[in-house]
Amino acid sequence: MNDRRRLRSVFNRIDNDKDKYNVHLKDYLITICPQRTEKTKSIFYPFSDEQTFKKKVSIINAIVNRRFLKRNYMKRPEQKIVFYNFIENSLNKNLIHTHSLFRIPRILIHKLKEIFDYLISVVRNKFEFSIRIDHRPDVAIRYMTKKFSENNDRYFVC
């Protein structure tokens, strides 16, 4: 519970004006859902566990970075697109999904719509996941870091 409060506090204190390299998109709630439970098995698309989902989200992150920052993005860790992810399972269907907050390089802020459009196309077309991007000022961070339970206790960065 204290970890959630600390995370919420840290995200709220981020001042985009003071960071000369990056902008944190604190007003956007980005939800990625594979539309499968952790127990769903399919011949066409096996989805066995949370580790598989984390790997897919990391691959999505790498694809987006390569598209907008070309090959050198790994050499500049302070200037790459970063996803802060909060994984949870829905209460009724045990449907795994993630709520994400993005950090993008300041040089790409004018391409924000293009980044979101590309992200949506990658997530839907290549991975067949659903994605939702909502502009929700003052709600996004609170929602992502909502109260602790056994269904929403996983946080990872890619």
C-alpha positions in Angstrom: 0.0 0.0 0.0 2.8 2.4 0.8 4.5 1.6 -2.4 1.4 2.8 -4.3 1.3 6.0 -2.4 5.0 6.6 -3.0 4.6 5.9 -6.8 1.7 8.3 -7.0 3.6 10.9 -5.1 6.7 10.5 -7.4 4.6 10.8 -10.6 2.8 13.8 -9.3 6.0 15.6 -8.4 7.5 15.2 -11.8 8.0 18.7 -13.3 8.2 18.5 -17.1 9.5 22.1 -17.2 12.6 21.2 -15.3 13.5 18.1 -17.4 15.4 19.3 -20.4 15.4 15.9 -22.2 12.0 14.3 -21.6 8.3 14.9 -21.1 6.1 12.6 -19.0 2.6 12.3 -20.4 0.9 12.4 -17.0 -2.5 13.3 -18.4 -2.9 10.3 -20.6 -4.3 7.0 -19.4 -3.1 4.3 -21.8 -4.6 0.8 -21.4 -3.4 -2.2 -23.3 -5.3 -5.4 -23.0 -4.7 -8.7 -24.9 -8.4 -9.7 -24.4 -7.3 -13.0 -23.0 -7.2 -14.3 -19.5 -4.0 -15.8 -18.1 -5.7 -19.2 -18.5 -6.8 -18.8 -22.1 -5.0 -21.2 -24.5 -5.3 -20.9 -28.2 -3.7 -22.8 -31.1 -3.2 -19.6 -33.0 -2.1 -17.4 -30.1 -0.8 -19.1 -26.9 -0.9 -16.7 -24.0 0.2 -18.5 -20.9 1.3 -16.0 -18.2 2.2 -12.6 -17.1 5.8 -12.9 -18.2 4.5 -13.4 -21.8 2.5 -10.2 -21.5 5.4 -8.3 -20.1 7.6 -9.5 -23.0 5.0 -8.4 -25.5 4.7 -4.9 -24.0 8.5 -4.6 -24.0 8.5 -5.6 -27.7 5.9 -2.9 -28.4 8.1 -0.4 -26.6 11.1 -1.4 -28.7 9.1 -1.1 -32.0 7.9 2.4 -31.1 11.4 3.5 -30.1 12.9 2.1 -33.3 10.3 3.9 -35.4 10.8 7.4 -33.9 14.4 7.3 -32.6 16.0 5.0 -35.2 18.8 2.6 -34.3 20.6 4.7 -31.8 17.9 4.8 -29.1 19.7 2.2 -27.0 22.8 4.4 -26.8 20.8 7.3 -25.4 18.9 5.9 -22.4 18.0 9.4 -21.2 16.3 10.1 -24.5 14.1 7.2 -25.3 10.4 6.4 -25.0 9.7 4.7 -21.7 6.5 2.9 -20.6 5.7 2.8 -16.9 3.3 -0.1 -16.6 0.8 -1.2 -13.9 -0.4 -4.7 -14.6 -3.6 -5.9 -13.1 -6.3 -8.5 -13.5 -10.0 -7.5 -13.7 -12.0 -8.8 -10.8 -14.7 -10.7 -12.6 -12.9 -12.2 -15.6 -9.3 -12.4 -14.5 -8.5 -10.5 -17.7 -4.9 -9.3 -17.6 -4.2 -5.8 -18.8 -1.9 -2.8 -18.1 -2.3 0.8 -17.5 0.7 2.8 -18.7 2.3 6.2 -18.3 4.7 7.3 -21.0 7.9 9.3 -21.0 8.9 10.6 -24.4 11.9 12.7 -25.5 11.1 16.4 -25.6 12.2 16.4 -29.3 9.2 14.2 -30.1 6.5 16.2 -28.4 5.3 17.8 -31.6 4.8 14.2 -33.0 2.6 13.1 -30.1 -0.4 12.3 -32.3 1.8 10.4 -34.7 3.3 8.4 -31.9 -0.2 7.5 -30.5 -1.4 6.6 -34.0 1.6 4.4 -34.6 1.3 2.8 -31.2 -2.4 2.0 -31.8 -1.6 0.4 -35.2 1.2 -1.8 -33.8 -0.8 -2.9 -30.8 -3.9 -3.7 -32.9 -2.4 -5.0 -36.1 0.7 -6.9 -35.0 -0.3 -8.1 -31.5 -4.1 -8.1 -31.9 -4.5 -6.5 -28.5 -6.9 -3.7 -27.7 -5.6 -0.3 -26.7 -7.3 2.8 -25.4 -5.7 6.2 -25.0 -7.7 8.7 -22.9 -6.7 12.2 -22.1 -7.7 12.4 -18.4 -5.9 15.2 -16.6 -5.6 14.7 -12.8 -7.1 11.2 -13.1 -4.6 9.1 -15.0 -2.0 8.8 -12.2 -4.6 8.3 -9.5 -6.3 5.5 -11.5 -3.0 3.7 -12.4 -1.8 3.8 -8.8 -5.2 2.9 -7.3 -5.5 1.0 -4.1 -3.5 -2.2 -3.6 -5.1 -5.6 -4.0 -4.0 -9.0 -5.1 -5.3 -8.0 -8.6 -3.2 -4.9 -9.2 0.1 -5.3 -7.4 2.5 -5.5 -10.4 4.6 -2.5 -11.7 7.3 -2.7 -14.3 9.2 -0.3 -16.5 10.3 -0.9 -20.1 
